[in-house]
Amino acid sequence: MPESYCRACGEWLPDLAKRGRKSFGGDSPEESLNISLFLSAISSIAALLLGIWLYATYLGRPGVPGIIYVTAAFLLAIAGWQASNFYIGIRLSKNLARRRKGNFADRSNELNNASQENAALPAADNSQFVRHVSSVTENTTEFLEAVPRKRTDS
């Protein structure tokens, strides 16, 4: 089943239907996060270097079109945005690793103990909430007669 996870350890289970095809993302959220971190780092560095290069090359020269400065400004803004995405991704990665390391083993034991304790619970008594009212369709099937089937010769 797609997007399923192990209740004991929290690991995402692979979607076996997608095993034959390769996609851009990883098989698990952690792999997708690592790919996203890599792309954020590369694009941040590239945008920063290109923006600085444009300013260093054309700043103060006469006859430079204004679009060069606008492009350099956008490149620096993209670099800042990608750097913030990288920082958020690093924090998310650390948080996932910390939760996986400490919580899932404890949570798995907790769930197993709770399911063993709850196995002996008595059946629920809903009589105080649901009032039984006779239905028009109750006991009507006893009046139906079997309809003989017609023979068809093929």
C-alpha positions as CSV (number, residue, x, y, z in Angstrom):
1,M,0.0,0.0,0.0
2,P,1.4,3.4,-0.9
3,E,2.5,5.7,1.9
4,S,2.4,3.0,4.6
5,Y,4.7,2.8,7.6
6,C,5.8,0.3,10.1
7,R,4.0,0.9,13.4
8,A,6.9,-0.6,15.4
9,C,9.8,1.4,14.0
10,G,8.2,4.2,12.0
11,E,10.1,3.4,8.8
12,W,8.2,4.1,5.6
13,L,7.4,1.0,3.6
14,P,8.3,1.0,-0.1
15,D,5.4,1.1,-2.6
16,L,5.9,-2.2,-4.4
17,A,3.8,-1.0,-7.3
18,K,6.5,1.7,-8.1
19,R,9.5,-0.6,-7.8
20,G,9.8,-1.0,-11.6
21,R,9.9,2.7,-12.4
22,K,12.4,5.2,-11.2
23,S,11.1,8.5,-9.9
24,F,12.9,11.7,-9.0
25,G,12.3,11.4,-5.2
26,G,13.5,8.7,-2.9
27,D,11.7,5.6,-1.6
28,S,11.2,7.2,1.8
29,P,10.7,10.7,3.2
30,E,14.3,10.6,4.5
31,E,15.7,10.0,1.0
32,S,13.5,12.7,-0.5
33,L,14.6,15.1,2.2
34,N,18.3,14.3,1.4
35,I,17.7,14.9,-2.3
36,S,16.0,18.2,-1.4
37,L,18.9,19.2,0.9
38,F,21.4,18.5,-1.9
39,L,19.5,20.5,-4.5
40,S,18.9,23.4,-2.1
41,A,22.6,23.6,-1.2
42,I,23.7,23.4,-4.9
43,S,21.2,26.0,-6.1
44,S,21.9,28.3,-3.2
45,I,25.7,28.3,-3.9
46,A,25.2,28.7,-7.6
47,A,22.7,31.6,-7.3
48,L,25.0,33.3,-4.8
49,L,28.1,33.0,-6.9
50,L,26.3,34.1,-10.1
51,G,24.8,37.1,-8.4
52,I,28.1,38.2,-6.9
53,W,29.8,37.6,-10.3
54,L,27.2,39.8,-12.1
55,Y,27.7,42.6,-9.6
56,A,31.5,42.3,-9.6
57,T,31.6,42.3,-13.4
58,Y,29.1,45.0,-14.3
59,L,28.8,47.3,-11.2
60,G,29.9,50.9,-12.1
61,R,30.4,50.3,-15.8
62,P,28.8,52.7,-18.1
63,G,26.1,51.5,-20.6
64,V,25.1,48.3,-18.6
65,P,21.4,47.5,-19.0
66,G,19.4,47.6,-15.8
67,I,18.2,44.1,-16.3
68,I,21.7,42.9,-15.3
69,Y,21.3,44.4,-11.9
70,V,17.7,43.2,-11.5
71,T,18.9,39.7,-12.4
72,A,21.8,39.8,-9.9
73,A,19.3,40.9,-7.2
74,F,17.0,38.1,-8.0
75,L,19.9,35.6,-7.9
76,L,20.8,36.8,-4.5
77,A,17.2,36.6,-3.3
78,I,17.0,33.0,-4.7
79,A,20.3,32.2,-2.9
80,G,18.8,33.5,0.4
81,W,15.6,31.5,-0.1
82,Q,17.4,28.3,-0.9
83,A,19.7,28.8,2.1
84,S,16.7,29.1,4.4
85,N,15.2,25.9,2.8
86,F,18.5,24.1,3.4
87,Y,18.5,25.3,7.1
88,I,14.9,24.2,7.6
89,G,15.7,20.8,5.9
90,I,18.7,20.2,8.2
91,R,16.5,20.9,11.3
92,L,13.8,18.6,10.0
93,S,16.4,15.9,9.3
94,K,17.8,16.1,12.8
95,N,14.4,16.1,14.3
96,L,13.4,13.0,12.3
97,A,16.6,11.2,13.4
98,R,16.1,12.1,17.0
99,R,12.5,10.9,17.0
100,R,13.3,7.7,15.2
101,K,16.2,6.9,17.6
102,G,14.4,7.5,20.8
103,N,10.6,7.4,20.4
104,F,9.7,4.6,18.1
105,A,11.1,1.8,20.2
106,D,9.4,3.1,23.3
107,R,6.2,3.8,21.4
108,S,6.2,0.3,20.0
109,N,6.5,-1.2,23.4
110,E,3.8,1.1,24.6
111,L,1.4,0.1,21.8
112,N,2.1,-3.6,22.4
113,N,1.4,-3.3,26.1
114,A,-1.8,-1.3,25.4
115,S,-3.1,-3.8,22.9
116,Q,-2.5,-6.7,25.4
117,E,-4.4,-4.8,28.1
118,N,-7.3,-3.8,25.8
119,A,-7.8,-7.3,24.4
120,A,-9.8,-8.3,27.5
121,L,-12.2,-5.4,27.5
122,P,-15.9,-6.4,27.5
123,A,-18.2,-5.6,24.6
124,A,-19.8,-2.2,24.5
125,D,-23.3,-1.7,25.8
126,N,-25.0,0.8,23.5
127,S,-28.6,0.1,24.6
128,Q,-28.7,3.4,26.5
129,F,-27.8,5.3,23.3
130,V,-29.6,3.4,20.5
131,R,-33.3,2.6,20.8
132,H,-34.5,-0.4,18.7
133,V,-37.3,0.6,16.5
134,S,-39.1,-1.9,14.3
135,S,-38.4,-1.3,10.6
136,V,-40.9,-1.6,7.8
137,T,-38.5,-4.1,6.1
138,E,-38.0,-6.4,9.0
139,N,-39.2,-10.0,8.5
140,T,-40.4,-9.3,5.0
141,T,-38.1,-11.7,3.3
142,E,-40.1,-14.7,4.6
143,F,-43.0,-13.8,2.3
144,L,-40.9,-13.9,-0.8
145,E,-41.1,-16.9,-3.0
146,A,-38.4,-18.3,-5.3
147,V,-38.8,-17.2,-8.9
148,P,-38.2,-20.1,-11.3
149,R,-35.5,-19.5,-13.8
150,K,-36.3,-19.8,-17.5
151,R,-34.2,-22.2,-19.4
152,T,-32.3,-20.9,-22.3
153,D,-31.0,-23.1,-25.0
154,S,-27.8,-21.9,-26.5
